[in-house]
Amino acid sequence: MPSIFLTHNIDQLDKPAVFKIFNRLMFSIEKLYTRNHLKLKGFRKRINSVKQVAYDSGGFSFLLGKIKQLPDPKVTVAIYKALGFREKDFLVQLDLPPQYYMGKEERLRLIYESAKNYHIMANELGSNVLGVVHGWDVEELKLSLELLRDPDKVALGTYFPVTKVYAHKYIGLGSFAVKTVLPEKTVATPSCLAESKTLFKSGSKIVATHSGSAEKVLQRVPKKVVYERLVTAFNLLRDYQVFCLGGSGPNTAHLIFFLGAKFIDGSSWRLAAKLWRIYVPHLGEFSVGVKRIAKRLNDKAIEVMKEYYYESPLKDVPFHEFLSKIRQNGTEAFILRALWNAYVMKVEEQIANQYSNDPDRYYKYLCRRWENSPWKRNLEFVVKRIKQPYVQTKLTVFIKKEG
């Protein structure tokens, strides 16, 4: 059955405390490469009630430029050992994702290096380690899989973030998350985000940061290319249990589950809450803030929310009070939005599991769900290219926390 691992922040467990509510979580160790990870020694015991945990090595952060120099895989091994893990937990290997615009030789070099890292880590940590399949065409994907030497479980990145025309900068709880569109001219961030002091300039690949340094911006990849790669990969990985990294929000999760993923990370629930966005089962994402980042929360969406509300972790808060507070500023309002979004991700997991091993019914459901949505085009695009839609018996979402 499909499963979602909610991605959470490894050093902000109580903001919000989803580990007390959900039984599958994912944590990124990206920040632990530059900090004393021994301070988090025995971390797994602190979340003893969580049934299954996944640790993300931060390889994609290297692709995005958030990690300047990729660590030694033995450092990743040391961090995983310090944090602790159980028999059924997932440890994503330290990988080097090749970029689409790289030359063929460079992409192949990174695929070989990633496979080498996988075997170093698997020798130390055993079958908990997930090898990541990389490549932008059939030849590269097959090579990557072959170099992993046929494990029964693999990880696969979606690369969805590299299709975006905006840049994300994550800011700690208590301030705001930045999501600045790259326009045709140089602009400053909105006044409410002024503390980041970040300027973006489109056309070039330079970002001027608060420190005065300049960094390269990842070159955008056409959506068609990313979706083509994803379908090609799932056609190749039909006989494997796939943990898809970069599952993000509800609609993305459904598309990936439809393609055949067994596990995904749900990584956008917290960021969406920071941006005053609310998830609604079956309907997608709505805006409750002053700025219209998504479609406005309407009466239909509120009715659907109410149907699910009294099964949620927030049921002790009167529904009308909840609706009022999620529109407000401050930590309490953020936590309410975040907990609700996390809950909806698990509801979407339950919806996906209703269609386990029944791709025809799942396809019809998604057509209804996305009847008036751009996601309908994405669905039709992948359906035309996939050999045979395949839905895993049980699907899981891991909620991801930044580290």
URUR-V549817 format. One record per backbone hydrogen bond with DSSP energy under -0.5 kcal/mol. CO is the residue of the C=O (numbers start at 0). NH is the residue of the N-H. E is the energy in kcal/mol with one decimal. If there is no record, write none. Layout:
co:CO nh:NH e:E
co:CO nh:NH e:E
//
This chain:
co:0 nh:393 e:-0.9
co:0 nh:394 e:-7.6
co:1 nh:394 e:-1.8
co:1 nh:395 e:-2.4
co:2 nh:263 e:-1.8
co:2 nh:396 e:-3.4
co:3 nh:396 e:-1.8
co:3 nh:397 e:-2.6
co:4 nh:265 e:-2.6
co:4 nh:398 e:-4.1
co:5 nh:25 e:-2.6
co:5 nh:398 e:-1.8
co:6 nh:399 e:-1.4
co:6 nh:400 e:-1.7
co:7 nh:9 e:-0.5
co:7 nh:27 e:-0.6
co:8 nh:11 e:-1.5
co:11 nh:14 e:-1.9
co:13 nh:16 e:-0.7
co:15 nh:14 e:-0.8
co:15 nh:17 e:-1.9
co:16 nh:19 e:-1.5
co:17 nh:20 e:-1.8
co:17 nh:21 e:-3.0
co:22 nh:51 e:-2.2
co:23 nh:5 e:-1.8
co:24 nh:53 e:-2.1
co:25 nh:7 e:-3.0
co:25 nh:400 e:-2.5
co:26 nh:55 e:-3.1
co:28 nh:31 e:-1.4
co:28 nh:32 e:-0.6
co:29 nh:32 e:-1.1
co:30 nh:33 e:-1.0
co:31 nh:34 e:-0.6
co:34 nh:36 e:-1.3
co:35 nh:38 e:-1.6
co:36 nh:39 e:-1.7
co:37 nh:40 e:-1.6
co:39 nh:42 e:-1.7
co:41 nh:44 e:-1.4
co:41 nh:45 e:-0.7
co:42 nh:45 e:-1.4
co:42 nh:46 e:-0.7
co:43 nh:46 e:-0.8
co:44 nh:47 e:-1.0
co:46 nh:49 e:-1.8
co:51 nh:24 e:-1.7
co:52 nh:89 e:-2.4
co:53 nh:26 e:-2.5
co:54 nh:91 e:-2.6
co:55 nh:28 e:-2.5
co:57 nh:61 e:-1.0
co:58 nh:61 e:-0.6
co:58 nh:62 e:-1.3
co:59 nh:63 e:-2.2
co:60 nh:64 e:-0.5
co:60 nh:65 e:-2.3
co:60 nh:66 e:-1.3
co:61 nh:64 e:-0.8
co:65 nh:67 e:-0.6
co:71 nh:74 e:-1.7
co:71 nh:75 e:-1.3
co:72 nh:76 e:-2.3
co:73 nh:77 e:-2.1
co:74 nh:78 e:-2.2
co:75 nh:79 e:-2.6
co:76 nh:80 e:-2.5
co:77 nh:81 e:-2.1
co:78 nh:82 e:-2.6
co:79 nh:83 e:-2.2
co:81 nh:41 e:-3.2
co:82 nh:43 e:-2.8
co:85 nh:88 e:-1.3
co:89 nh:54 e:-2.6
co:89 nh:91 e:-0.6
co:90 nh:129 e:-2.7
co:92 nh:94 e:-0.8
co:98 nh:101 e:-1.3
co:102 nh:106 e:-2.3
co:103 nh:107 e:-2.5
co:104 nh:108 e:-2.2
co:105 nh:109 e:-2.1
co:106 nh:110 e:-2.0
co:107 nh:111 e:-2.4
co:108 nh:112 e:-2.4
co:109 nh:113 e:-2.6
co:110 nh:114 e:-2.1
co:111 nh:115 e:-2.2
co:112 nh:116 e:-2.3
co:113 nh:117 e:-2.2
co:114 nh:118 e:-2.0
co:115 nh:119 e:-1.9
co:116 nh:120 e:-2.3
co:117 nh:121 e:-3.0
co:118 nh:122 e:-1.9
co:119 nh:123 e:-0.9
co:120 nh:124 e:-2.9
co:121 nh:125 e:-2.3
co:124 nh:127 e:-0.6
co:125 nh:128 e:-1.6
co:127 nh:90 e:-2.6
co:128 nh:130 e:-0.6
co:129 nh:92 e:-2.5
co:130 nh:132 e:-0.5
co:130 nh:154 e:-3.0
co:132 nh:156 e:-0.6
co:136 nh:140 e:-2.6
co:137 nh:141 e:-2.7
co:138 nh:142 e:-2.1
co:139 nh:143 e:-2.6
co:140 nh:144 e:-2.3
co:141 nh:145 e:-2.6
co:142 nh:146 e:-2.4
co:143 nh:147 e:-1.0
co:144 nh:149 e:-1.0
co:145 nh:148 e:-1.3
co:151 nh:240 e:-2.4
co:152 nh:130 e:-0.5
co:153 nh:242 e:-2.8
co:154 nh:132 e:-2.9
co:155 nh:244 e:-2.5
co:158 nh:161 e:-1.0
co:159 nh:162 e:-2.1
co:160 nh:163 e:-1.3
co:161 nh:220 e:-2.8
co:164 nh:181 e:-1.4
co:166 nh:179 e:-1.2
co:168 nh:177 e:-1.9
co:171 nh:174 e:-1.6
co:174 nh:173 e:-0.6
co:177 nh:168 e:-1.5
co:178 nh:180 e:-0.5
co:179 nh:166 e:-1.5
co:180 nh:182 e:-1.0
co:186 nh:199 e:-1.2
co:189 nh:192 e:-1.8
co:190 nh:193 e:-1.6
co:192 nh:195 e:-2.1
co:193 nh:196 e:-1.4
co:197 nh:188 e:-0.7
co:198 nh:207 e:-1.3
co:199 nh:186 e:-1.1
co:201 nh:203 e:-1.2
co:204 nh:216 e:-1.6
co:205 nh:200 e:-0.8
co:206 nh:208 e:-0.6
co:206 nh:214 e:-1.4
co:207 nh:198 e:-1.9
co:208 nh:211 e:-1.9
co:212 nh:208 e:-1.8
co:214 nh:206 e:-1.7
co:221 nh:225 e:-1.7
co:222 nh:226 e:-2.8
co:223 nh:227 e:-2.5
co:224 nh:228 e:-2.3
co:225 nh:229 e:-2.1
co:226 nh:230 e:-2.4
co:227 nh:231 e:-2.4
co:228 nh:232 e:-2.5
co:229 nh:233 e:-2.3
co:230 nh:234 e:-2.4
co:231 nh:235 e:-1.6
co:232 nh:236 e:-1.9
co:234 nh:237 e:-0.7
co:236 nh:239 e:-2.1
co:239 nh:241 e:-0.7
co:240 nh:153 e:-2.3
co:240 nh:242 e:-0.5
co:241 nh:243 e:-0.8
co:241 nh:261 e:-2.1
co:241 nh:262 e:-2.2
co:242 nh:155 e:-2.2
co:242 nh:244 e:-0.6
co:243 nh:264 e:-1.2
co:244 nh:157 e:-2.3
co:247 nh:267 e:-0.6
co:248 nh:252 e:-2.3
co:249 nh:253 e:-2.0
co:250 nh:254 e:-2.0
co:251 nh:255 e:-2.3
co:252 nh:256 e:-2.6
co:253 nh:257 e:-2.5
co:254 nh:258 e:-1.5
co:255 nh:259 e:-0.9
co:255 nh:260 e:-1.9
co:256 nh:259 e:-0.7
co:257 nh:389 e:-0.8
co:261 nh:2 e:-2.1
co:261 nh:395 e:-2.9
co:262 nh:243 e:-3.2
co:263 nh:4 e:-3.0
co:263 nh:397 e:-4.7
co:264 nh:247 e:-0.7
co:264 nh:266 e:-0.9
co:265 nh:6 e:-2.3
co:265 nh:399 e:-1.4
co:267 nh:271 e:-3.0
co:268 nh:272 e:-1.4
co:269 nh:273 e:-1.8
co:270 nh:274 e:-1.5
co:271 nh:276 e:-2.5
co:272 nh:275 e:-1.5
co:275 nh:287 e:-3.0
co:275 nh:288 e:-0.7
co:277 nh:285 e:-2.8
co:279 nh:282 e:-1.4
co:279 nh:283 e:-2.2
co:283 nh:279 e:-3.0
co:285 nh:277 e:-3.3
co:286 nh:296 e:-1.7
co:290 nh:292 e:-1.4
co:294 nh:286 e:-2.9
co:297 nh:301 e:-2.3
co:298 nh:302 e:-2.2
co:299 nh:303 e:-1.9
co:300 nh:304 e:-2.5
co:301 nh:305 e:-2.3
co:302 nh:306 e:-1.5
co:303 nh:307 e:-1.2
co:304 nh:308 e:-1.7
co:305 nh:309 e:-0.7
co:307 nh:310 e:-1.6
co:308 nh:311 e:-2.0
co:311 nh:314 e:-1.5
co:313 nh:316 e:-2.4
co:315 nh:317 e:-0.5
co:317 nh:321 e:-2.4
co:318 nh:322 e:-2.5
co:319 nh:323 e:-1.5
co:320 nh:324 e:-2.6
co:321 nh:325 e:-2.2
co:323 nh:326 e:-0.9
co:324 nh:327 e:-2.1
co:329 nh:333 e:-1.9
co:330 nh:334 e:-2.7
co:331 nh:335 e:-2.2
co:332 nh:336 e:-2.3
co:333 nh:337 e:-3.0
co:334 nh:338 e:-2.8
co:335 nh:339 e:-2.1
co:336 nh:340 e:-2.6
co:337 nh:341 e:-2.5
co:338 nh:342 e:-2.3
co:339 nh:343 e:-2.5
co:340 nh:344 e:-2.0
co:341 nh:345 e:-1.4
co:342 nh:346 e:-1.9
co:343 nh:347 e:-2.9
co:344 nh:348 e:-1.6
co:345 nh:349 e:-1.9
co:346 nh:350 e:-2.2
co:347 nh:351 e:-2.5
co:348 nh:352 e:-2.0
co:349 nh:353 e:-0.8
co:350 nh:353 e:-1.0
co:351 nh:354 e:-1.5
co:352 nh:355 e:-1.2
co:354 nh:357 e:-2.2
co:357 nh:361 e:-2.1
co:358 nh:362 e:-2.7
co:359 nh:363 e:-2.1
co:360 nh:364 e:-2.3
co:361 nh:365 e:-2.6
co:362 nh:366 e:-2.2
co:363 nh:367 e:-1.9
co:364 nh:368 e:-2.8
co:365 nh:369 e:-2.5
co:367 nh:370 e:-1.2
co:369 nh:372 e:-1.8
co:372 nh:375 e:-1.8
co:373 nh:376 e:-0.8
co:373 nh:377 e:-1.2
co:374 nh:378 e:-2.4
co:375 nh:379 e:-2.4
co:376 nh:380 e:-2.2
co:377 nh:381 e:-2.0
co:378 nh:382 e:-2.4
co:379 nh:383 e:-1.8
co:381 nh:384 e:-0.8
co:381 nh:385 e:-2.0
co:389 nh:391 e:-0.5
co:390 nh:356 e:-0.8
co:393 nh:1 e:-2.3
co:394 nh:1 e:-0.9
co:394 nh:2 e:-6.0
co:395 nh:3 e:-3.5
co:395 nh:263 e:-2.4
co:396 nh:3 e:-1.5
co:396 nh:4 e:-4.8
co:397 nh:5 e:-2.5
co:397 nh:265 e:-4.0
co:398 nh:6 e:-9.7
co:398 nh:25 e:-3.5
co:400 nh:7 e:-0.6
co:400 nh:27 e:-3.3
co:401 nh:9 e:-1.5
//
